[in-house]
Amino acid sequence: MPKISKILVLAVSLALVLTVFLGVRLNGVSAATEEQDGAYRQINVYAEVLQKIQTAYVVEPNIPDVTNGALRGLLESLDSDSSYLTPEDNKLLKSKMVVSPKAAQVGINVSKRYGYAIVVSVLPGSPADRAGLADGDYLESIDGHDTHDLSLAMIQRMLEGAPGSALNVGVIRAGKNEPDPVAMGRAVVSIPPVSESLYENSTILYLKPAVLDREHVQEIEAKLKSMQKSGSRKVLLDLRDVASGETSEGTRLANLLLKSGTITTLEGQKFPKQVFTADPGKAIQPTAPLVVLVNRGTAGPAEIVAAALLDNKRADLVGEKTFGEGGEQKTFDLPNGGALILTVAKYSSPSGKKLEEEGVTPNVVVASAGDQIEVVNDDAGPNQAAAAPIKKPTLQTDDQLMKALEILKNKNT
């Protein structure tokens, strides 16, 4: 269908979507509030436009084909986690959840920004890491399918598959307009345990989880309980590229380091406000000097931890602004077999900032090493250099880590 037809029908089909949400019909609606009145008037406008398109446009538009795109666009205009699933998509997702709950993958966390899939974080040692994918890369296509035309739920499922199966993506990197083709093999990716190191004559305990699930938070808890045996008195928690896990484990981790104060709040239009506060009895190291590392790959439960520790003045945050994700979704099945995935509540920091909308800005901003290093091919011409894929430098200084250690050195125990 011509592009103009898609645009026109997209606008018109919003009328149908608004009708579903508001529970009204195009004829004879009665508004209870001023806001509803405005919405109903828009429905009448859309209905008039639809009538003109159907009777006067150069070709008859195929409304069923484009309505799915309109529904996706409407849901994604709310936030990146809300999605519309066609009956076919919904059936496929449900069948995959039953048949292969632990399918092979390539080791990336994805979301959507500006209509396309974006890499939030990459698991070290995963197929995606070996292929050179990095935080902030856009996936323009997955196996030939434009991610602009896919819901987030479908994108996440398309990244999964049988172990050893091939995955081909088009990757748009910073500073480039055209996608690079990248091929990977799916694999059963194992999540490494919490990484532990000692700095400054063992006085600083460095901890880095890959995810914030029950197992990894329990590991952190055990290491915090035993840190004094090694002579450690200070803690450096590295939450960079930690973008998955459970929100309950995020609040639990924050509580291990906080003995009082608000950790986070969860609230929605029809969702009763919940305030999560620190329990003094669950704190393990509530007074040890603490610094937390974050970057643009820090998302979800890790952002809850970072915001809680920063707003309660419990820790310094070093690094970059976090990705910005934090909500609770609910799935609503539709009569046609499709489904809506809607964000029904969002998490906020103790200071009241919505994590999904604003992320967490560290009080000590330090750019990542990848942002500071420019790879130049001196032997190539300007056209060749522009087309060359970005390569990760093999040697680089972790300025964020160095700054965090410097701050901790100057903190009194």
MITORKOL-675669 format. One record per residue (C-alpha): x, y, z. Coordinates in steps of 0.2 Angstrom, whole numbers, m for minus. Last residue first. Layout:
MITORKOL-675669
{{X Y Z}},
...
***
This chain:
MITORKOL-675669
{{174 21 288}},
{{179 37 281}},
{{177 40 262}},
{{192 46 252}},
{{197 29 246}},
{{179 27 240}},
{{179 42 229}},
{{195 36 221}},
{{188 19 218}},
{{172 26 210}},
{{183 37 199}},
{{194 22 193}},
{{179 12 190}},
{{171 25 179}},
{{187 28 170}},
{{189 10 165}},
{{204 12 154}},
{{204 4 137}},
{{213 m10 129}},
{{205 m22 116}},
{{195 m8 108}},
{{178 m13 102}},
{{176 m12 84}},
{{164 m1 74}},
{{160 m8 57}},
{{168 0 42}},
{{156 9 31}},
{{161 27 36}},
{{180 22 34}},
{{177 15 17}},
{{168 31 11}},
{{182 42 18}},
{{196 31 11}},
{{204 17 21}},
{{222 15 27}},
{{220 26 42}},
{{205 16 49}},
{{199 26 65}},
{{191 20 80}},
{{185 34 92}},
{{187 31 111}},
{{178 41 124}},
{{161 34 121}},
{{167 16 123}},
{{176 21 139}},
{{160 26 147}},
{{157 44 152}},
{{158 49 170}},
{{144 59 179}},
{{146 60 198}},
{{128 63 205}},
{{122 49 194}},
{{106 52 184}},
{{93 39 186}},
{{80 36 172}},
{{68 49 168}},
{{52 42 160}},
{{53 24 165}},
{{60 28 182}},
{{46 40 187}},
{{54 54 198}},
{{46 55 215}},
{{61 59 226}},
{{60 41 233}},
{{62 35 215}},
{{46 30 205}},
{{40 14 199}},
{{26 13 186}},
{{8 5 186}},
{{m4 m2 173}},
{{8 m4 158}},
{{m3 m13 145}},
{{0 m29 135}},
{{m16 m30 124}},
{{m21 m46 116}},
{{m27 m54 100}},
{{m40 m68 99}},
{{m53 m57 91}},
{{m62 m55 108}},
{{m47 m47 116}},
{{m36 m54 130}},
{{m29 m41 142}},
{{m11 m43 148}},
{{m5 m33 163}},
{{12 m24 164}},
{{21 m17 179}},
{{33 m3 176}},
{{52 2 177}},
{{63 7 163}},
{{74 22 161}},
{{91 18 153}},
{{102 24 166}},
{{112 41 166}},
{{130 38 165}},
{{144 34 178}},
{{146 36 197}},
{{132 35 210}},
{{137 40 227}},
{{129 31 241}},
{{117 31 256}},
{{110 49 252}},
{{93 42 253}},
{{90 48 235}},
{{106 40 229}},
{{103 23 237}},
{{85 22 232}},
{{88 28 214}},
{{102 15 211}},
{{92 0 218}},
{{77 4 209}},
{{87 7 193}},
{{95 m11 195}},
{{77 m18 196}},
{{73 m10 178}},
{{88 m4 169}},
{{107 m1 169}},
{{113 m2 151}},
{{115 17 150}},
{{127 16 164}},
{{128 14 183}},
{{142 11 196}},
{{137 12 215}},
{{148 18 229}},
{{147 14 247}},
{{155 17 264}},
{{148 4 276}},
{{134 10 286}},
{{119 m1 281}},
{{129 m17 278}},
{{116 m31 282}},
{{99 m22 282}},
{{85 m34 284}},
{{80 m30 302}},
{{80 m11 298}},
{{66 m14 285}},
{{68 m2 271}},
{{52 5 264}},
{{41 0 248}},
{{27 12 245}},
{{12 5 236}},
{{m1 16 228}},
{{m17 7 222}},
{{m17 3 204}},
{{m32 11 194}},
{{m22 26 187}},
{{m5 18 192}},
{{7 18 207}},
{{23 9 213}},
{{34 18 225}},
{{53 15 229}},
{{65 12 242}},
{{59 24 255}},
{{69 27 271}},
{{78 16 284}},
{{91 2 286}},
{{98 3 269}},
{{112 m8 261}},
{{103 m25 262}},
{{86 m15 259}},
{{92 m10 241}},
{{96 m28 237}},
{{78 m33 243}},
{{70 m19 233}},
{{79 m25 217}},
{{75 m43 222}},
{{56 m38 222}},
{{59 m30 205}},
{{65 m46 197}},
{{79 m48 185}},
{{85 m39 170}},
{{95 m24 164}},
{{112 m25 174}},
{{123 m17 161}},
{{132 m7 174}},
{{126 m11 192}},
{{144 m12 200}},
{{143 m11 219}},
{{158 m5 227}},
{{158 m8 246}},
{{169 m2 260}},
{{176 m11 275}},
{{184 m26 268}},
{{196 m35 280}},
{{193 m52 272}},
{{183 m58 287}},
{{174 m41 287}},
{{166 m45 270}},
{{156 m61 276}},
{{139 m54 278}},
{{141 m43 262}},
{{147 m59 252}},
{{132 m69 258}},
{{120 m55 253}},
{{128 m53 236}},
{{125 m71 233}},
{{107 m71 239}},
{{105 m56 227}},
{{112 m67 213}},
{{100 m82 216}},
{{85 m72 219}},
{{87 m62 203}},
{{96 m46 200}},
{{106 m50 184}},
{{124 m50 179}},
{{130 m46 197}},
{{146 m36 201}},
{{153 m34 218}},
{{169 m25 223}},
{{174 m26 241}},
{{186 m12 246}},
{{198 m14 261}},
{{207 m29 252}},
{{224 m19 251}},
{{215 m6 241}},
{{204 m17 230}},
{{196 m34 232}},
{{186 m42 218}},
{{170 m52 217}},
{{159 m56 202}},
{{142 m62 206}},
{{139 m79 197}},
{{139 m80 178}},
{{122 m82 168}},
{{123 m96 156}},
{{117 m93 138}},
{{109 m108 129}},
{{114 m103 112}},
{{108 m94 97}},
{{121 m91 83}},
{{124 m74 77}},
{{125 m65 60}},
{{126 m46 59}},
{{122 m35 44}},
{{126 m17 47}},
{{112 m5 46}},
{{113 12 37}},
{{113 29 45}},
{{129 28 56}},
{{135 39 70}},
{{130 27 84}},
{{126 10 77}},
{{112 3 67}},
{{112 m16 67}},
{{102 m27 55}},
{{100 m44 62}},
{{102 m62 57}},
{{100 m76 69}},
{{105 m93 65}},
{{100 m109 75}},
{{113 m117 86}},
{{101 m119 101}},
{{83 m118 95}},
{{75 m101 96}},
{{75 m84 105}},
{{77 m67 97}},
{{60 m68 89}},
{{52 m70 106}},
{{59 m53 112}},
{{54 m44 96}},
{{37 m52 97}},
{{34 m45 115}},
{{41 m28 109}},
{{28 m27 96}},
{{34 m28 78}},
{{32 m16 63}},
{{47 m5 68}},
{{57 m20 71}},
{{57 m23 52}},
{{57 m42 48}},
{{72 m49 38}},
{{78 m61 51}},
{{77 m47 64}},
{{78 m29 57}},
{{83 m11 62}},
{{91 m17 79}},
{{97 m1 86}},
{{114 m1 96}},
{{113 9 112}},
{{122 m4 123}},
{{134 m15 112}},
{{134 m28 99}},
{{151 m34 94}},
{{147 m52 87}},
{{156 m59 102}},
{{145 m49 114}},
{{129 m55 104}},
{{135 m73 105}},
{{137 m71 124}},
{{153 m69 133}},
{{147 m53 143}},
{{128 m51 143}},
{{123 m36 132}},
{{113 m22 138}},
{{99 m11 132}},
{{100 m15 114}},
{{86 m5 105}},
{{71 m11 95}},
{{63 2 84}},
{{49 14 86}},
{{59 29 93}},
{{64 18 107}},
{{60 0 110}},
{{67 m12 123}},
{{80 m26 122}},
{{91 m36 133}},
{{104 m46 124}},
{{112 m63 126}},
{{110 m72 110}},
{{95 m84 114}},
{{91 m102 117}},
{{74 m106 123}},
{{70 m108 142}},
{{51 m108 142}},
{{51 m119 126}},
{{34 m127 123}},
{{22 m118 134}},
{{29 m101 132}},
{{32 m104 114}},
{{13 m108 111}},
{{7 m93 121}},
{{19 m82 110}},
{{13 m89 94}},
{{m6 m88 98}},
{{m4 m70 103}},
{{6 m66 87}},
{{m7 m74 76}},
{{m22 m65 86}},
{{m12 m49 84}},
{{m3 m43 99}},
{{m4 m25 104}},
{{10 m18 115}},
{{15 m8 131}},
{{33 m10 136}},
{{39 5 126}},
{{27 17 133}},
{{10 26 129}},
{{14 29 111}},
{{19 11 109}},
{{0 6 112}},
{{m6 18 99}},
{{7 13 86}},
{{4 m6 89}},
{{m15 m3 86}},
{{m11 7 70}},
{{0 m6 64}},
{{m13 m19 66}},
{{m26 m7 58}},
{{m15 m7 42}},
{{m19 m24 35}},
{{m37 m24 41}},
{{m40 m7 32}},
{{m35 m12 15}},
{{m37 5 7}},
{{m48 7 m9}},
{{m38 16 m22}},
{{m37 34 m27}},
{{m45 40 m11}},
{{m63 47 m13}},
{{m76 35 m5}},
{{m66 25 8}},
{{m54 40 12}},
{{m69 52 14}},
{{m78 40 26}},
{{m63 37 36}},
{{m60 55 38}},
{{m78 57 44}},
{{m76 43 56}},
{{m59 50 63}},
{{m68 67 66}},
{{m82 58 75}},
{{m69 49 86}},
{{m61 65 90}},
{{m77 72 96}},
{{m78 57 107}},
{{m61 60 115}},
{{m65 78 118}},
{{m81 73 127}},
{{m72 60 137}},
{{m60 73 144}},
{{m75 85 148}},
{{m82 71 159}},
{{m98 60 158}},
{{m99 59 139}},
{{m114 52 130}},
{{m112 43 114}},
{{m125 43 100}},
{{m116 35 86}},
{{m98 31 86}},
{{m100 18 99}},
{{m93 18 117}},
{{m82 7 128}},
{{m68 20 130}},
{{m54 8 126}},
{{m62 m1 112}},
{{m69 15 104}},
{{m52 23 105}},
{{m45 9 95}},
{{m58 11 82}},
{{m55 29 80}},
{{m37 26 80}},
{{m41 18 63}},
{{m43 34 55}},
{{m25 40 59}},
{{m17 24 53}},
{{m28 25 37}},
{{m21 41 32}},
{{m3 36 36}},
{{m4 20 27}},
{{m13 28 12}},
{{1 41 11}},
{{14 27 11}},
{{7 18 m4}},
{{0 0 0}},
***
